[in-house]
Amino acid sequence: MIGISTSAILSQVLYVNLGAQVDEAASSIQPRTAFQSTAEQVLQSGFFDSGTLLVMNSRSGITGAVVGDTGARALTDDDLGRIADSLQAADPNAQTVELPNLGEYLVRSFPTPGSNSLFLVGLPLSQVTGTIGAILTTVALVTAGGLLLLAVVIAIVIRLGLRPLRAVAETATRVASLRMDQGDVSITERVPAEQVDAHTEIGQVGSALNTLLDRVDASLSARQRNEEMMRRFVADASHELRTPLASIRGFSELSLRAMRQAQDDESRQRIALAVETTEQSLERIQAQSLRMTTLVEDLLLLARLDEGQELVYGSVDLTRLAVEAVGDARPAGPDHSWTIDVPDTPVELAGDASRLHQVVANLLANARTHTPAGSVVAVSVAHEGSEAVLRVHDDGPGIDPSVASQLFERFARADRSRDRKTGGTGLGLSIAKAIVDAHHGTITVRSTPGDTTFEVRLPAKPADPA
């Protein structure tokens, strides 16, 4: 569009310049017409541009001539007739006319000095049309080249702009080829950092994909940990249930054997021995059944706590609860020294009294079980800020650092040999943590040889204003 407009403006300028040249040629021809009898003589009498056309009415009649490469030559009568026909057929208001054998001309009429006749002067438009054609050709070539160059630049810019998107696609393809249905899966593929730019839309896509992959990787790791915990949980539960079941089976077989032997031998001594053996076996069976019942109830409690069930909320006086728990622990551990430190005012909170009592009882049982006779177990209750704090401290040998991080896991035991002389199931601390978590509290432990403290923090009710 710019090239066409420029060509149109330049064409007008060239036409104006050509008209000025015609006027200049006419001003040079006009005085010569009075002295020369033919157009050829007029053009030969001076210097005129090649292609200059002159038609005049002189004493010898109408004559015409045109300047060629070798000088002026006269036009024949046929040429003059065809020129006259072209002039008559042309638009009267037009200044250009197509002349036979000469081409397109710009012609103008001028008065002859001392006469009422007119003479015509014209110049060819070939130079103007040639210049305009060259300009249009140049404009077309430049436009085509510019468009081609622009297309190449746009293609390069688009390719560079889409490079981060290709990196996103390649990363997604590599991730899609990974197997994630089993085993320990880790997604290490990420969009390269140089292709991630928070200031561009495509760069934000790469950043979002990296964030998504981070979260998926974390979820897969959590799933793997949960699977491992589940396998370990099933193995531990199976191990815990297998021993009492084996005991029940053994004692039942022993009782049956004693009864069969008594039937074969009806002596009083054999019958009395069978009765005694059966009684002892039934007692052991009952003890193992109670142990399995306790284990199953603890597992059921953990499952219900995980589901957010089993809690009955009410107002709980943590001070009174601690005093009662210590009172219950003294008869069970007479060889330990028990102390308690509570404030004068009650420390109250909203919670399940029976479950919180179970937390304190489990902590005291844990301290009694894992400390030697003569150890001191100290219980304290305090109101610190917006929290109710319960601490259970003992001066026993402390906790093995290798198991400290797993202390609150299910079936966790400091004794790797699984010694059951204490009758525990390994669920006491995990139940305590589950209950505390259900009350939106925390339970922690700090332990060094001679100084072990379990600390429970629970949201407390605001203290009454003095």
C-alpha positions as CSV (number, residue, x, y, z in Angstrom):
1,M,0.0,0.0,0.0
2,I,2.8,2.4,0.8
3,G,4.6,1.5,-2.5
4,I,1.5,2.1,-4.5
5,S,0.8,5.5,-2.8
6,T,4.4,6.5,-3.4
7,S,4.2,5.5,-7.0
8,A,1.0,7.5,-7.5
9,I,2.5,10.6,-6.0
10,L,5.7,10.2,-8.0
11,S,3.7,9.7,-11.2
12,Q,1.9,13.0,-10.6
13,V,5.3,14.7,-10.1
14,L,6.7,13.2,-13.3
15,Y,3.6,14.3,-15.2
16,V,4.0,17.8,-13.9
17,N,7.7,17.8,-14.9
18,L,6.9,16.5,-18.3
19,G,4.3,19.2,-18.8
20,A,6.9,21.8,-17.9
21,Q,9.2,20.3,-20.4
22,V,6.5,20.6,-23.1
23,D,5.9,24.2,-22.1
24,E,9.7,24.9,-22.3
25,A,9.9,23.2,-25.7
26,A,6.9,25.2,-26.9
27,S,8.4,28.5,-25.7
28,S,11.5,27.6,-27.8
29,I,9.5,26.6,-30.8
30,Q,7.0,29.5,-30.8
31,P,9.4,32.3,-32.2
32,R,10.8,29.9,-34.8
33,T,7.5,29.2,-36.4
34,A,7.5,32.7,-37.9
35,F,10.7,32.1,-39.8
36,Q,10.4,28.4,-40.8
37,S,7.9,27.1,-43.3
38,T,7.8,23.5,-42.1
39,A,7.8,21.7,-38.8
40,E,10.9,19.7,-39.8
41,Q,12.8,23.0,-40.4
42,V,11.6,24.3,-37.0
43,L,12.9,21.3,-35.1
44,Q,16.2,21.3,-37.1
45,S,16.8,24.9,-36.2
46,G,17.3,24.2,-32.6
47,F,18.2,21.6,-30.0
48,F,15.2,19.6,-28.8
49,D,14.9,16.4,-26.8
50,S,14.5,13.1,-28.6
51,G,10.9,12.3,-29.2
52,T,9.7,15.9,-29.4
53,L,6.7,16.2,-31.6
54,L,5.6,19.3,-33.6
55,V,2.5,19.7,-35.8
56,M,1.9,23.2,-37.2
57,N,-0.1,25.1,-39.9
58,S,2.2,27.1,-42.0
59,R,2.3,28.7,-45.5
60,S,3.0,25.4,-47.0
61,G,0.0,23.7,-45.2
62,I,-0.1,21.4,-42.2
63,T,3.3,19.8,-41.5
64,G,4.6,17.7,-38.8
65,A,7.9,16.4,-37.6
66,V,9.4,14.4,-34.7
67,V,12.9,14.4,-33.3
68,G,14.6,11.0,-33.6
69,D,18.0,9.6,-32.7
70,T,19.5,11.0,-35.9
71,G,17.7,14.3,-35.9
72,A,14.3,15.7,-36.9
73,R,12.3,13.8,-39.6
74,A,9.1,14.9,-41.3
75,L,5.9,13.1,-40.8
76,T,4.0,11.8,-43.9
77,D,0.5,12.7,-44.8
78,D,-0.7,9.3,-43.5
79,D,1.0,9.9,-40.2
80,L,-0.6,13.3,-39.9
81,G,-4.0,11.9,-40.8
82,R,-3.7,9.2,-38.2
83,I,-2.6,11.7,-35.6
84,A,-5.6,13.9,-36.5
85,D,-7.9,10.9,-36.1
86,S,-6.4,10.1,-32.7
87,L,-6.7,13.7,-31.5
88,Q,-10.4,13.8,-32.6
89,A,-11.1,10.4,-30.8
90,A,-9.4,11.4,-27.6
91,D,-11.0,13.1,-24.6
92,P,-11.0,16.8,-25.1
93,N,-10.0,17.3,-21.5
94,A,-7.1,14.8,-21.6
95,Q,-3.6,15.8,-22.2
96,T,-2.3,12.4,-23.2
97,V,-3.1,10.7,-26.5
98,E,-2.0,7.4,-28.2
99,L,-0.3,8.4,-31.5
100,P,0.1,5.8,-34.3
101,N,3.7,4.6,-34.7
102,L,4.8,7.0,-31.9
103,G,3.2,5.7,-28.7
104,E,1.6,7.6,-25.9
105,Y,2.3,11.4,-25.9
106,L,1.6,14.3,-23.7
107,V,0.5,17.1,-26.2
108,R,-0.5,20.7,-25.8
109,S,-1.6,23.4,-28.2
110,F,-0.1,26.8,-28.4
111,P,-1.0,29.9,-30.5
112,T,1.2,30.7,-33.6
113,P,2.7,34.3,-33.4
114,G,1.1,36.6,-36.0
115,S,-1.6,34.1,-36.9
116,N,-4.8,32.7,-35.7
117,S,-3.6,29.1,-36.1
118,L,-2.3,26.8,-33.4
119,F,0.7,24.4,-33.3
120,L,0.9,21.2,-31.2
121,V,3.9,20.2,-29.2
122,G,4.2,16.9,-27.5
123,L,6.7,14.7,-25.6
124,P,6.6,10.9,-25.2
125,L,5.3,9.4,-21.9
126,S,7.7,6.4,-22.3
127,Q,10.2,7.9,-19.8
128,V,7.4,8.5,-17.2
129,T,5.9,5.0,-17.6
130,G,9.4,3.4,-17.6
131,T,10.2,5.2,-14.3
132,I,6.9,4.3,-12.8
133,G,7.3,0.7,-13.9
134,A,10.8,0.5,-12.4
135,I,9.5,1.9,-9.2
136,L,6.7,-0.6,-9.0
137,T,9.0,-3.4,-9.8
138,T,11.4,-2.3,-7.1
139,V,8.6,-1.9,-4.6
140,A,7.3,-5.4,-5.4
141,L,10.7,-7.0,-5.1
142,V,11.5,-5.1,-1.8
143,T,8.0,-6.0,-0.4
144,A,8.4,-9.6,-1.4
145,G,11.9,-9.7,0.2
146,G,10.6,-7.9,3.3
147,L,7.8,-10.4,3.7
148,L,10.1,-13.3,3.2
149,L,12.6,-11.9,5.8
150,L,9.7,-11.1,8.1
151,A,8.4,-14.7,7.7
152,V,11.9,-16.1,8.6
153,V,12.2,-13.8,11.6
154,I,8.7,-14.7,12.8
155,A,9.5,-18.4,12.4
156,I,12.7,-18.0,14.5
157,V,10.9,-16.0,17.1
158,I,8.1,-18.5,17.4
159,R,10.6,-21.4,17.6
160,L,12.5,-19.7,20.3
161,G,9.3,-18.7,22.1
162,L,8.0,-22.3,22.0
163,R,11.3,-23.9,23.2
164,P,10.1,-23.9,26.9
165,L,6.9,-25.5,25.7
166,R,8.9,-28.2,24.0
167,A,10.9,-28.8,27.1
168,V,7.6,-29.1,29.0
169,A,6.3,-31.7,26.5
170,E,9.6,-33.7,26.6
171,T,9.6,-33.7,30.4
172,A,5.9,-34.8,30.5
173,T,6.7,-37.6,28.0
174,R,9.6,-38.9,30.1
175,V,7.5,-38.8,33.2
176,A,4.7,-40.7,31.4
177,S,7.1,-43.5,30.5
178,L,7.9,-44.1,34.2
179,R,6.3,-47.1,36.0
180,M,4.4,-45.8,39.1
181,D,2.2,-48.8,39.9
182,Q,4.5,-50.6,42.2
183,G,7.8,-50.3,44.2
184,D,9.6,-47.3,45.3
185,V,8.9,-44.6,42.7
186,S,10.9,-41.4,42.5
187,I,10.2,-38.7,39.9
188,T,13.5,-36.9,39.2
189,E,12.5,-35.4,35.8
190,R,12.0,-31.7,35.9
191,V,11.7,-28.9,33.3
192,P,15.2,-27.3,33.1
193,A,15.6,-24.1,35.2
194,E,16.6,-22.1,32.1
195,Q,13.2,-22.9,30.5
196,V,11.2,-21.8,33.6
197,D,10.4,-18.1,33.7
198,A,7.6,-16.7,36.0
199,H,7.3,-13.6,33.8
200,T,6.1,-15.5,30.7
201,E,3.0,-17.6,30.2
202,I,4.9,-20.6,28.8
203,G,7.5,-20.3,31.5
204,Q,4.7,-20.4,34.1
205,V,3.5,-23.6,32.5
206,G,7.0,-25.1,33.1
207,S,7.0,-23.8,36.7
208,A,3.5,-25.3,37.3
209,L,4.6,-28.6,35.9
210,N,7.7,-28.7,38.2
211,T,5.5,-27.9,41.2
212,L,3.0,-30.6,40.2
213,L,5.9,-33.1,39.8
214,D,7.2,-32.2,43.2
215,R,3.9,-32.8,44.8
216,V,3.4,-36.1,42.9
217,D,6.8,-37.2,44.0
218,A,6.1,-36.4,47.6
219,S,2.8,-38.2,47.4
220,L,4.4,-41.3,45.9
221,S,7.1,-41.2,48.6
222,A,4.3,-40.9,51.2
223,R,2.4,-43.8,49.6
224,Q,5.6,-45.9,49.7
225,R,6.1,-45.1,53.4
226,N,2.5,-46.0,54.1
227,E,2.8,-49.3,52.3
228,E,6.0,-50.1,54.2
229,M,4.3,-49.1,57.5
230,M,1.3,-51.2,56.6
231,R,3.5,-54.3,55.8
232,R,5.4,-53.8,59.0
233,F,2.1,-53.3,60.9
234,V,0.6,-56.5,59.4
235,A,3.8,-58.4,60.2
236,D,3.9,-57.1,63.8
237,A,0.2,-57.7,64.4
238,S,0.6,-61.2,63.0
239,H,3.6,-61.8,65.3
240,E,1.7,-60.5,68.3
241,L,-1.3,-62.7,67.6
242,R,0.6,-65.8,66.7
243,T,2.2,-66.2,70.1
244,P,-1.0,-66.3,72.2
245,L,-2.7,-68.4,69.6
246,A,0.2,-70.9,69.7
247,S,-0.1,-70.9,73.5
248,I,-3.8,-71.5,73.4
249,R,-3.3,-74.4,71.0
250,G,-0.5,-75.9,73.0
251,F,-2.4,-75.7,76.3
252,S,-5.6,-77.1,74.7
253,E,-3.7,-80.0,73.3
254,L,-2.1,-80.6,76.7
255,S,-5.5,-80.6,78.4
256,L,-7.0,-83.0,75.8
257,R,-4.0,-85.4,76.2
258,A,-4.4,-85.4,80.0
259,M,-8.1,-86.1,79.7
260,R,-7.5,-89.0,77.3
261,Q,-4.9,-90.5,79.6
262,A,-7.2,-90.2,82.5
263,Q,-9.9,-92.1,80.6
264,D,-7.4,-94.9,79.8
265,D,-6.3,-95.1,83.5
266,E,-9.1,-94.6,86.0
267,S,-6.8,-94.4,89.0
268,R,-7.5,-91.6,91.4
269,Q,-4.0,-90.3,91.1
270,R,-4.2,-90.0,87.3
271,I,-7.6,-88.4,87.4
272,A,-6.4,-85.8,89.9
273,L,-3.3,-85.1,87.8
274,A,-5.5,-84.6,84.7
275,V,-7.8,-82.2,86.5
276,E,-4.9,-80.2,87.8
277,T,-3.3,-80.1,84.3
278,T,-6.6,-79.1,82.7
279,E,-7.1,-76.3,85.2
280,Q,-3.7,-74.9,84.7
281,S,-4.1,-75.1,80.9
282,L,-7.4,-73.3,81.0
283,E,-5.9,-70.6,83.1
284,R,-3.2,-70.1,80.6
285,I,-5.7,-70.1,77.8
286,Q,-7.7,-67.5,79.6
287,A,-4.6,-65.3,80.1
288,Q,-3.6,-65.5,76.4
289,S,-7.2,-64.8,75.4
290,L,-7.2,-61.7,77.5
291,R,-4.0,-60.7,76.0
292,M,-5.4,-61.1,72.5
293,T,-8.5,-59.2,73.5
294,T,-6.4,-56.3,74.8
295,L,-4.4,-56.3,71.5
296,V,-7.5,-56.3,69.3
297,E,-9.2,-53.6,71.4
298,D,-6.0,-51.4,71.2
299,L,-6.0,-51.9,67.4
300,L,-9.7,-51.1,67.2
301,L,-9.2,-48.0,69.3
302,L,-6.3,-46.8,67.0
303,A,-8.5,-47.4,63.9
304,R,-11.4,-45.4,65.4
305,L,-9.1,-42.6,66.5
306,D,-7.7,-42.5,62.9
307,E,-11.3,-42.1,61.7
308,G,-12.0,-39.3,64.2
309,Q,-14.3,-41.4,66.3
310,E,-14.3,-42.7,69.9
311,L,-14.0,-39.3,71.6
312,V,-16.7,-38.0,73.9
313,Y,-15.9,-34.3,74.7
314,G,-16.5,-32.7,78.0
315,S,-14.8,-30.6,80.6
316,V,-11.7,-32.3,82.0
317,D,-9.7,-31.3,85.0
318,L,-6.2,-32.3,84.1
319,T,-4.9,-31.8,87.7
320,R,-7.4,-34.3,89.1
321,L,-6.8,-36.7,86.3
322,A,-3.0,-36.7,87.0
323,V,-3.6,-37.3,90.7
324,E,-5.9,-40.2,90.1
325,A,-3.5,-41.8,87.5
326,V,-0.6,-41.6,90.0
327,G,-2.8,-43.1,92.7
328,D,-3.5,-46.0,90.4
329,A,0.2,-46.5,89.4
330,R,1.5,-46.7,93.0
331,P,0.1,-50.2,93.8
332,A,1.3,-51.4,90.4
333,G,4.8,-50.2,91.0
334,P,5.5,-50.3,94.7
335,D,9.3,-50.5,94.1
336,H,9.2,-47.1,92.4
337,S,9.1,-43.6,94.0
338,W,6.1,-41.6,92.8
339,T,5.9,-37.8,93.1
340,I,3.3,-35.3,91.7
341,D,3.4,-31.5,91.4
342,V,0.1,-29.8,90.5
343,P,-1.0,-26.2,90.8
344,D,-3.5,-25.1,93.4
345,T,-6.1,-24.1,90.8
346,P,-7.5,-26.7,88.4
347,V,-6.1,-26.9,84.9
348,E,-9.2,-27.5,82.7
349,L,-9.6,-28.3,79.1
350,A,-12.2,-29.7,76.7
351,G,-11.6,-33.3,75.9
352,D,-12.5,-37.0,76.6
353,A,-11.7,-37.7,80.2
354,S,-11.4,-41.5,79.9
355,R,-9.1,-41.3,76.9
356,L,-6.9,-38.6,78.5
357,H,-6.7,-40.7,81.6
358,Q,-5.5,-43.5,79.3
359,V,-2.7,-41.3,78.0
360,V,-1.4,-40.5,81.5
361,A,-1.8,-44.2,82.5
362,N,0.2,-45.4,79.4
363,L,3.0,-42.9,80.1
364,L,3.2,-43.9,83.8
365,A,3.1,-47.6,82.8
366,N,5.9,-47.0,80.3
367,A,8.0,-45.3,82.9
368,R,7.4,-48.1,85.4
369,T,8.2,-50.8,82.9
370,H,11.4,-49.4,81.5
371,T,13.1,-48.1,84.7
372,P,14.7,-50.3,87.4
373,A,13.4,-50.6,90.9
374,G,14.0,-47.5,93.0
375,S,13.6,-45.1,90.1
376,V,11.8,-41.8,90.7
377,V,8.8,-41.0,88.5
378,A,7.7,-37.4,88.7
379,V,4.4,-36.1,87.3
380,S,3.7,-32.4,86.9
381,V,0.8,-30.3,85.5
382,A,1.0,-26.7,84.6
383,H,-1.0,-24.0,82.7
384,E,1.4,-22.3,80.2
385,G,-0.2,-19.6,78.1
386,S,-3.1,-21.1,76.2
387,E,-1.9,-24.7,76.8
388,A,-2.3,-27.3,79.5
389,V,1.0,-29.1,80.0
390,L,1.5,-32.6,81.5
391,R,5.0,-33.9,82.1
392,V,6.1,-37.4,83.1
393,H,9.8,-37.5,84.2
394,D,12.0,-40.4,85.3
395,D,15.6,-40.9,86.2
396,G,16.0,-44.2,84.5
397,P,18.6,-45.3,81.9
398,G,16.9,-43.3,79.1
399,I,15.8,-44.2,75.6
400,D,18.1,-45.8,73.0
401,P,18.7,-43.1,70.4
402,S,18.3,-45.6,67.6
403,V,14.6,-46.1,68.4
404,A,13.8,-42.6,69.7
405,S,12.5,-41.5,66.2
406,Q,10.2,-44.6,66.1
407,L,9.0,-44.4,69.7
408,F,5.4,-43.4,68.9
409,E,4.9,-45.9,66.0
410,R,2.7,-48.9,66.4
411,F,4.4,-52.0,67.9
412,A,7.5,-50.0,68.6
413,R,9.7,-51.4,71.3
414,A,13.0,-50.4,72.7
415,D,13.7,-54.1,73.4
416,R,14.3,-55.6,70.0
417,S,14.1,-59.2,71.4
418,R,10.4,-58.7,72.0
419,D,10.5,-59.7,75.6
420,R,7.0,-60.0,76.9
421,K,7.6,-60.3,80.6
422,T,5.8,-56.9,81.0
423,G,2.7,-58.1,79.1
424,G,2.8,-55.1,76.8
425,T,1.7,-55.0,73.1
426,G,3.9,-52.2,71.9
427,L,0.9,-50.0,71.3
428,G,0.8,-47.9,74.5
429,L,2.7,-44.8,73.2
430,S,1.1,-45.0,69.7
431,I,-2.3,-44.9,71.4
432,A,-1.2,-42.0,73.6
433,K,-0.1,-40.1,70.5
434,A,-3.3,-40.8,68.6
435,I,-5.4,-39.6,71.5
436,V,-3.3,-36.4,71.9
437,D,-3.5,-35.7,68.2
438,A,-7.2,-36.2,68.2
439,H,-7.3,-33.5,70.9
440,H,-5.2,-31.2,68.6
441,G,-2.3,-31.4,71.0
442,T,1.3,-32.6,70.8
443,I,3.4,-35.2,72.6
444,T,7.2,-35.2,72.7
445,V,10.0,-36.8,74.5
446,R,13.5,-35.7,75.6
447,S,15.8,-38.4,76.8
448,T,19.3,-38.7,78.1
449,P,20.7,-41.2,80.6
450,G,19.2,-40.4,83.9
451,D,16.8,-37.8,82.5
452,T,13.7,-38.8,80.4
453,T,10.7,-36.5,80.1
454,F,7.5,-37.0,78.1
455,E,5.6,-33.8,77.6
456,V,2.0,-33.5,76.5
457,R,0.6,-30.1,75.5
458,L,-3.2,-29.7,75.0
459,P,-5.3,-26.6,74.2
460,A,-6.6,-25.3,77.6
461,K,-9.6,-23.4,78.5
462,P,-8.9,-19.7,79.2
463,A,-8.1,-19.0,82.9
464,D,-10.8,-17.2,84.8
465,P,-9.9,-13.5,85.5
466,A,-8.8,-12.8,89.1
